[in-house]
């Protein structure tokens, strides 16, 4: 692959590539990711087939901007492999790349310091976007997993609708109404209406308070 060349040339220029390391014991998945990332202009990728292989890559090449680990590959031992990789990657984000995680798995992974969790059903384009999000210092969990994790919305005067949960998720990412509308294919006035409803149900006065309260309630 040309990933090493891309990495070296990216680090020399003013707009350095995002250096991504993906560890998975399925060679087909790694080949697909390598093929896709090789055509993404702002990213380069290294791969490994185990936790030990990932740690060796970090030791040899330095900390990566983001490391993605398959939760079920050899050597992970549950969350232990995640903790080891976080310690080795010099404070830079480490996320989990896995199959169909349960709500408990999502909770355990995020509580252990992961930068996010990407299901293997995610499209390669969405994977790249999620990687950028985590590299920017944000936490990434897909909306459907958030909904599953928060089936009981204690502390909310009335249950949030699925659409309101989607709007709330994008609010938590700091997106303005216009961009949320574009993402959800809704008119901006409709987004404003949902934000107003969310604030009322969370008993807050504005969108900032809504996000703070939602995080306290573990809605986002």
Secondary structure by P-SEA (a helix, b strand, c coil): caaaaaaaaaaaccccccbbbbbcccaaaaaaaaaaaaacccccccccccaaaaaaaaaacccccbbbbcccccccccaaaaaaaaaaccccbbbbbbccccaaaaaaaaaacccccccccccaaaaaaaaaaaaabbbbbcaaaaaaaccccccccccccaaaaaaaaaaaacccaaaaaaaacccaaaaaaaaaaaaaaaccccaaaaaaaaaaaccc
